[in-house]
Amino acid sequence: MQPAIPFFHPSLDPAVRGWLHAPDTPNGDALILTHGAGSDSTAPLLLALGEAFAGQGYLVLRCDLPFRQDRRTGPPFPGNAERDRKGLGNAVAALRERVTGRIFLGGHSYGGRQSTILCAAEPELASGLLLLSYPLHPPRKKEQLRIQHLPDLRTPCLFVHGTRDPFASPEELAKALELIPARTELMAVEGAGHDLGFKGKAKPPDLSAIILARFEEIFRWPRTKK
């Protein structure tokens, strides 16, 4: 498999920047992966998933959200979330120039949440969502649920969530998923926190392959929510 190469599409505003994994044998589909509030496109979790999905034929873009392109460190400003979502939309447009098949959106924490808000507003944008450690509420603030847009989300979703994630328990997340009219699947990762085990140099050996297998099972054919 080819190593990831730098990707930059400056003609869009915001620009699209990140790392592109080109598969040896393309299947015609693409996946866009983006990061959480404290990270960037080089996050080990995104790298592992990028390599796994490219190995299965997907064109994968690990992209930096606009707030991270503006500042190398620090969290996003709440008032700039709309611009981050526009950047995700531009990433879809950039990959649409390269693939003729389906385009999926994926993201860790903040990146995943912004993907859901974007797809709730633009239901035809992506064929599916891969949501890693969805931040349902801030740690220790269970009353501050981030669910307002979920009844409008009509894009099929695979949620991957650690059983020790302080941003939501699997039980809390499962209850929130009942609000989503699209098909949803929740894959719990036993013993994992918000980082899903990718902390420092730690790397769960089989998680990327397990996520890929579940993703392929869900999105192999169009399906309706049971």
VOBA-1610 file (N, C-alpha, C; in pm, whole numbers, padded with zeros to 5 digits, always signed):
BEGIN
Met+00084-00120+00000Met+00000+00000+00000Met+00087+00125+00000Gln+00046+00225-00076Gln+00122+00348-00086Gln+00114+00428+00045Pro+00220+00499+00084Pro+00211+00586+00202Pro+00122+00706+00172Ala+00065+00764+00278Ala-00019+00883+00262Ala+00065+00999+00210Ile+00005+01082+00127Ile+00074+01199+00072Ile+00002+01326+00116Pro+00073+01439+00128Pro+00007+01565+00165Pro-00099+01603+00061Phe-00208+01658+00110Phe-00318+01700+00022Phe-00352+01845+00054Phe-00366+01927-00050Phe-00404+02067-00030Phe-00486+02113-00148His-00605+02166-00120His-00695+02216-00225His-00724+02362-00190Pro-00639+02456-00239Pro-00650+02596-00197Pro-00760+02675-00267Ser-00821+02620-00371Ser-00919+02698-00447Ser-01053+02707-00375Leu-01073+02625-00273Leu-01196+02630-00195Leu-01175+02716-00072Asp-01282+02775-00021Asp-01274+02859+00099Asp-01382+02815+00198Pro-01337+02757+00312Pro-01200+02732+00356Pro-01131+02626+00270Ala-00999+02634+00268Ala-00919+02537+00193Ala-00930+02399+00257Val-00896+02297+00180Val-00895+02160+00230Val-00750+02115+00240Arg-00710+02072+00360Arg-00571+02033+00383Arg-00566+01906+00466Gly-00474+01819+00434Gly-00460+01697+00513Gly-00368+01597+00448Trp-00403+01469+00464Trp-00322+01359+00412Trp-00412+01263+00336Leu-00368+01223+00218Leu-00448+01140+00130Leu-00389+00999+00121His-00472+00899+00149His-00435+00759+00132His-00497+00709+00003Ala-00417+00678-00096Ala-00467+00628-00223Ala-00456+00476-00224Pro-00565+00404-00246Pro-00560+00257-00244Pro-00492+00201-00367Asp-00432+00083-00353Asp-00373+00016-00468Asp-00481-00032-00564Thr-00592-00078-00508Thr-00704-00126-00590Thr-00830-00051-00546Pro-00861+00061-00609Pro-00976+00143-00564Pro-01109+00071-00579Asn-01198+00090-00482Asn-01333+00035-00492Asn-01434+00140-00538Gly-01385+00263-00565Gly-01472+00370-00613Gly-01531+00458-00505Asp-01517+00419-00377Asp-01572+00495-00266Asp-01462+00572-00193Ala-01502+00670-00110Ala-01406+00751-00036Ala-01455+00774+00106Leu-01361+00798+00195Leu-01390+00828+00335Leu-01309+00950+00377Ile-01377+01045+00437Ile-01311+01163+00494Ile-01310+01148+00645Leu-01193+01158+00705Leu-01177+01146+00850Leu-01124+01277+00905Thr-01184+01323+01013Thr-01132+01443+01076Thr-01122+01425+01227His-01060+01519+01291His-01009+01504+01427His-01096+01572+01532Gly-01056+01554+01657Gly-01123+01618+01769Gly-01070+01758+01797Ala-01125+01819+01902Ala-01093+01958+01934Ala-00947+01981+01972Gly-00883+01878+02027Gly-00746+01897+02072Gly-00643+01831+01984Ser-00681+01791+01865Ser-00590+01712+01781Ser-00583+01769+01641Asp-00530+01688+01549Asp-00524+01727+01408Asp-00527+01601+01322Ser-00502+01617+01194Ser-00517+01505+01101Ser-00408+01398+01116Thr-00306+01424+01198Thr-00202+01324+01219Thr-00232+01233+01339Ala-00349+01246+01398Ala-00385+01165+01514Ala-00367+01016+01484Pro-00307+00940+01574Pro-00283+00798+01549Pro-00409+00719+01516Leu-00521+00753+01578Leu-00646+00684+01549Leu-00685+00703+01403Leu-00677+00827+01355Leu-00712+00855+01216Leu-00614+00788+01120Leu-00486+00789+01156Leu-00385+00725+01071Leu-00413+00576+01057Ala-00442+00510+01170Ala-00468+00366+01166Ala-00591+00335+01082Leu-00696+00415+01097Leu-00817+00393+01019Leu-00794+00424+00871Gly-00717+00529+00844Gly-00686+00563+00705Gly-00616+00449+00635Glu-00520+00390+00701Glu-00446+00279+00640Glu-00536+00156+00622Ala-00621+00130+00723Ala-00708+00013+00714Ala-00808+00026+00600Phe-00872+00142+00591Phe-00975+00162+00487Phe-00912+00169+00348Ala-00795+00232+00335Ala-00728+00235+00205Ala-00689+00095+00162Gly-00651+00011+00258Gly-00619-00127+00226Gly-00737-00205+00172Gln-00859-00155+00201Gln-00981-00220+00152Gln-01035-00153+00026Gly-00960-00054-00026Gly-00998+00006-00153Gly-01056+00145-00147Tyr-01073+00199-00026Tyr-01128+00334-00014Tyr-01019+00439-00035Leu-01054+00547-00103Leu-00971+00666-00104Leu-00999+00739+00026Val-00897+00764+00107Val-00918+00821+00240Val-00845+00955+00252Leu-00919+01055+00298Leu-00860+01185+00328Leu-00870+01210+00477Arg-00755+01222+00542Arg-00751+01270+00681Arg-00733+01422+00674Cys-00834+01497+00713Cys-00826+01642+00691Cys-00822+01722+00820Asp-00754+01835+00812Asp-00752+01932+00922Asp-00871+02025+00907Leu-00949+02039+01012Leu-01060+02134+01010Leu-01005+02276+01001Pro-01085+02371+00951Pro-01036+02508+00936Pro-00976+02569+01063Phe-01034+02538+01180Phe-00978+02597+01303Phe-00835+02550+01327Arg-00805+02426+01288Arg-00669+02374+01306Arg-00575+02428+01198Gln-00627+02457+01082Gln-00544+02521+00981Gln-00505+02662+01025Asp-00593+02727+01099Asp-00566+02863+01147Asp-00469+02865+01265Arg-00479+02763+01351Arg-00396+02760+01472Arg-00345+02618+01494Arg-00217+02605+01520Arg-00157+02472+01537Arg-00201+02404+01666Thr-00236+02482+01768Thr-00279+02425+01895Thr-00402+02500+01946Gly-00465+02442+02047Gly-00580+02506+02107Gly-00711+02456+02050Pro-00818+02466+02129Pro-00949+02417+02085Pro-01016+02514+01988Pro-01121+02470+01922Pro-01194+02560+01831Pro-01274+02663+01910Phe-01297+02776+01849Phe-01385+02876+01909Phe-01528+02842+01873Pro-01622+02847+01969Pro-01761+02808+01941Pro-01821+02883+01822Gly-01784+03008+01805Gly-01841+03087+01697Gly-01792+03048+01559Asn-01689+02960+01553Asn-01632+02921+01424Asn-01677+02782+01378Ala-01770+02722+01451Ala-01813+02586+01417Ala-01874+02579+01277Glu-01949+02682+01238Glu-02009+02682+01105Glu-01902+02678+00996Arg-01792+02749+01019Arg-01682+02748+00922Arg-01616+02611+00916Asp-01605+02545+01030Asp-01550+02410+01030Asp-01639+02316+00950Arg-01770+02332+00963Arg-01862+02249+00885Arg-01850+02279+00736Lys-01831+02404+00702Lys-01812+02439+00562Lys-01685+02373+00509Gly-01582+02367+00592Gly-01460+02300+00551Gly-01483+02152+00523Leu-01568+02089+00604Leu-01600+01948+00579Leu-01676+01933+00447Gly-01768+02024+00422Gly-01840+02021+00295Gly-01746+02038+00177Asn-01646+02124+00194Asn-01547+02143+00088Asn-01462+02019+00067Ala-01435+01946+00176Ala-01359+01821+00163Ala-01437+01720+00079Val-01568+01715+00100Val-01652+01626+00017Val-01643+01669-00130Ala-01652+01799-00154Ala-01643+01849-00292Ala-01509+01815-00355Ala-01401+01826-00276Ala-01268+01797-00329Ala-01254+01650-00368Leu-01309+01560-00286Leu-01299+01418-00319Leu-01396+01377-00429Arg-01504+01453-00444Arg-01597+01423-00552Arg-01530+01439-00688Glu-01422+01518-00693Glu-01346+01532-00817Glu-01264+01406-00848Arg-01249+01319-00748Arg-01159+01204-00762Arg-01231+01068-00762Val-01351+01062-00709Val-01422+00933-00704Val-01562+00949-00762Thr-01613+00839-00814Thr-01748+00840-00870Thr-01847+00765-00781Gly-01796+00699-00678Gly-01883+00621-00590Gly-01930+00701-00470Arg-01950+00631-00362Arg-02001+00693-00240Arg-01891+00766-00164Ile-01931+00870-00092Ile-01839+00941-00003Ile-01896+00935+00138Phe-01813+00889+00230Phe-01851+00879+00371Phe-01775+00984+00451Leu-01840+01032+00556Leu-01776+01126+00647Leu-01750+01057+00780Gly-01636+01085+00840Gly-01605+01028+00969Gly-01529+01127+01054Gly-01542+01115+01183Gly-01469+01207+01268Gly-01465+01161+01413His-01360+01205+01481His-01343+01177+01622His-01395+01294+01704Ser-01482+01269+01799Ser-01529+01369+01894Ser-01586+01492+01824Tyr-01522+01608+01841Tyr-01572+01732+01780Tyr-01589+01718+01629Gly-01495+01654+01562Gly-01505+01637+01418Gly-01626+01555+01379Gly-01654+01450+01456Gly-01772+01370+01428Gly-01901+01446+01455Arg-01903+01521+01564Arg-02024+01599+01595Arg-02053+01700+01485Gln-01951+01770+01437Gln-01973+01867+01330Gln-02021+01798+01202Ser-01974+01676+01180Ser-02021+01600+01064Ser-02170+01570+01074Thr-02217+01536+01195Thr-02360+01506+01211Thr-02444+01631+01192Ile-02398+01745+01243Ile-02474+01870+01226Ile-02481+01906+01078Leu-02368+01889+01009Leu-02364+01920+00866Leu-02460+01830+00788Cys-02458+01702+00816Cys-02544+01609+00743Cys-02691+01623+00781Ala-02719+01668+00902Ala-02858+01696+00939Ala-02914+01809+00853Ala-02828+01905+00818Ala-02869+02017+00733Ala-02864+01982+00585Glu-02772+01889+00548Glu-02755+01851+00407Glu-02759+01698+00397Pro-02878+01640+00399Pro-02890+01493+00408Pro-02834+01416+00290Glu-02814+01482+00176Glu-02762+01412+00058Glu-02611+01423+00046Leu-02548+01488+00141Leu-02404+01516+00128Leu-02319+01390+00134Ala-02348+01302+00228Ala-02266+01181+00249Ala-02355+01057+00250Ser-02294+00945+00213Ser-02368+00819+00212Ser-02377+00755+00349Gly-02291+00796+00440Gly-02291+00740+00574Gly-02191+00813+00661Leu-02202+00792+00792Leu-02116+00858+00890Leu-02049+00754+00979Leu-01919+00773+01004Leu-01842+00694+01098Leu-01805+00786+01213Leu-01867+00766+01329Leu-01857+00861+01440Leu-01782+00797+01557Leu-01667+00850+01586Leu-01576+00794+01686Leu-01583+00878+01814Ser-01624+00817+01924Ser-01630+00887+02053Ser-01715+01013+02045Tyr-01841+00997+02005Tyr-01929+01112+01992Tyr-01944+01182+02127Pro-01919+01314+02133Pro-01925+01388+02261Pro-02068+01430+02295Leu-02145+01337+02349Leu-02286+01362+02376Leu-02307+01475+02476His-02218+01482+02575His-02224+01590+02674His-02083+01614+02727Pro-02055+01733+02783Pro-01923+01753+02845Pro-01907+01660+02964Pro-01784+01623+02998Pro-01762+01538+03115Pro-01823+01598+03241Arg-01895+01514+03316Arg-01958+01551+03443Arg-02069+01655+03427Lys-02116+01674+03305Lys-02227+01768+03281Lys-02332+01699+03194Lys-02391+01594+03251Lys-02482+01509+03174Lys-02609+01580+03131Glu-02639+01692+03197Glu-02760+01765+03161Glu-02743+01848+03034Gln-02618+01868+02991Gln-02592+01950+02872Gln-02580+01861+02748Leu-02691+01803+02709Leu-02693+01710+02597Leu-02685+01783+02463Arg-02606+01728+02374Arg-02589+01786+02240Arg-02671+01702+02141Ile-02800+01717+02149Ile-02889+01629+02073Ile-02990+01706+01987Gln-02981+01838+01985Gln-03086+01917+01921Gln-03105+01882+01774His-02997+01852+01704His-03005+01825+01561His-03032+01679+01526Leu-03026+01590+01623Leu-03034+01447+01592Leu-03166+01405+01526Pro-03282+01465+01562Pro-03406+01425+01491Pro-03405+01459+01342Asp-03314+01544+01299Asp-03304+01580+01157Asp-03196+01502+01083Leu-03127+01412+01152Leu-03016+01339+01092Leu-03070+01215+01019Arg-03064+01217+00887Arg-03120+01108+00805Arg-03010+01032+00730Thr-02887+01046+00776Thr-02773+00975+00717Thr-02740+00855+00805Pro-02728+00735+00750Pro-02694+00617+00832Pro-02562+00638+00906Cys-02555+00587+01029Cys-02440+00614+01116Cys-02390+00487+01183Leu-02258+00477+01193Leu-02193+00381+01281Leu-02121+00460+01390Phe-02164+00441+01514Phe-02101+00505+01629Phe-02006+00404+01694Val-01882+00447+01719Val-01784+00364+01788Val-01750+00436+01918His-01772+00367+02031His-01767+00438+02159His-01708+00351+02269Gly-01616+00408+02347Gly-01555+00337+02458Gly-01649+00329+02578Thr-01641+00219+02649Thr-01729+00201+02765Thr-01689+00289+02882Arg-01569+00349+02877Arg-01524+00438+02985Arg-01509+00582+02937Asp-01583+00619+02834Asp-01576+00754+02778Asp-01653+00851+02868Pro-01587+00955+02921Pro-01657+01050+03010Pro-01754+01141+02938Phe-01750+01142+02804Phe-01842+01227+02728Phe-01978+01160+02705Ala-01991+01034+02746Ala-02118+00961+02741Ala-02091+00815+02768Ser-02179+00752+02841Ser-02173+00607+02853Ser-02241+00546+02730Pro-02212+00421+02699Pro-02284+00358+02587Pro-02435+00359+02606Glu-02480+00349+02731Glu-02623+00351+02758Glu-02683+00488+02729Glu-02612+00593+02767Glu-02660+00728+02737Glu-02663+00752+02586Leu-02560+00706+02519Leu-02554+00726+02375Leu-02664+00647+02304Ala-02688+00525+02348Ala-02792+00443+02286Ala-02928+00511+02298Lys-02955+00572+02411Lys-03082+00642+02429Lys-03092+00761+02333Ala-02981+00835+02316Ala-02981+00949+02223Ala-03002+00904+02079Leu-02949+00787+02045Leu-02962+00740+01907Leu-03106+00708+01869Glu-03192+00691+01968Glu-03333+00669+01938Glu-03398+00790+01872Leu-03333+00905+01884Leu-03386+01027+01823Leu-03357+01035+01673Ile-03264+00954+01626Ile-03219+00963+01487Ile-03309+00878+01399Pro-03372+00936+01297Pro-03461+00858+01210Pro-03388+00764+01115Ala-03260+00788+01090Ala-03183+00700+01002Ala-03139+00574+01076Arg-03088+00479+01000Arg-03032+00359+01062Arg-02908+00395+01142Thr-02896+00340+01262Thr-02778+00363+01345Thr-02729+00229+01401Glu-02598+00222+01422Glu-02537+00108+01489Glu-02440+00164+01594Leu-02437+00100+01709Leu-02346+00141+01816Leu-02250+00025+01844Met-02123+00051+01824Met-02018-00047+01851Met-01943-00003+01976Ala-01959-00077+02084Ala-01892-00044+02210Ala-01754-00107+02215Val-01657-00029+02262Val-01520-00077+02277Val-01493-00093+02426Glu-01488-00214+02471Glu-01479-00244+02613Glu-01351-00188+02675Gly-01368-00112+02784Gly-01256-00059+02861Gly-01191+00064+02802Ala-01233+00111+02685Ala-01170+00226+02620Ala-01230+00356+02668Gly-01147+00460+02672Gly-01194+00594+02704Gly-01221+00673+02578His-01212+00805+02590His-01245+00892+02477His-01147+00874+02362Asp-01025+00829+02393Asp-00923+00812+02289Asp-00933+00676+02220Leu-01028+00591+02263Leu-01045+00457+02208Leu-00918+00373+02215Gly-00834+00404+02314Gly-00712+00327+02334Gly-00590+00379+02262Phe-00609+00482+02177Phe-00497+00542+02104Phe-00444+00661+02186Lys-00362+00629+02284Lys-00309+00732+02372Lys-00158+00721+02374Gly-00089+00833+02341Gly+00056+00828+02330Gly+00096+00731+02220Lys+00179+00635+02254Lys+00222+00536+02156Lys+00135+00410+02158Ala+00036+00409+02248Ala-00053+00293+02256Ala-00140+00283+02131Lys-00157+00161+02083Lys-00236+00139+01962Lys-00301+00002+01971Pro-00432-00003+01995Pro-00500-00133+01999Pro-00478-00208+01868Pro-00425-00328+01872Pro-00380-00395+01750Pro-00489-00428+01649Asp-00610-00455+01696Asp-00713-00504+01605Asp-00830-00408+01586Leu-00832-00295+01655Leu-00952-00211+01654Leu-00985-00158+01515Ser-00885-00113+01441Ser-00912-00058+01308Ser-00975-00162+01218Ala-00925-00285+01225Ala-00980-00392+01143Ala-01123-00426+01184Ile-01149-00420+01315Ile-01284-00449+01365Ile-01382-00341+01320Ile-01339-00215+01329Ile-01423-00104+01284Ile-01451-00116+01136Leu-01348-00146+01057Leu-01364-00161+00913Leu-01463-00273+00881Ala-01452-00386+00950Ala-01541-00498+00924Ala-01686-00462+00956Arg-01708-00393+01067Arg-01844-00352+01102Arg-01897-00250+01002Phe-01812-00158+00962Phe-01850-00057+00864Phe-01892-00123+00732Glu-01812-00218+00686Glu-01841-00288+00561Glu-01973-00366+00572Glu-01997-00423+00687Glu-02121-00498+00707Glu-02242-00406+00697Ile-02231-00288+00756Ile-02344-00195+00758Ile-02367-00130+00623Phe-02259-00091+00556Phe-02273-00009+00435Phe-02251-00086+00305Arg-02246-00218+00312Arg-02228-00295+00189Arg-02348-00277+00096Trp-02471-00278+00156Trp-02592-00256+00076Trp-02676-00150+00147Pro-02758-00075+00068Pro-02851+00019+00132Pro-02947-00058+00223Arg-02964-00005+00343Arg-03053-00072+00438Arg-03135+00033+00509Thr-03249-00004+00559Thr-03334+00087+00634Thr-03324+00054+00781Lys-03357+00153+00863Lys-03349+00133+01007Lys-03454+00033+01052Lys-03414-00061+01136Lys-03508-00162+01186Lys-03602-00099+01287
//
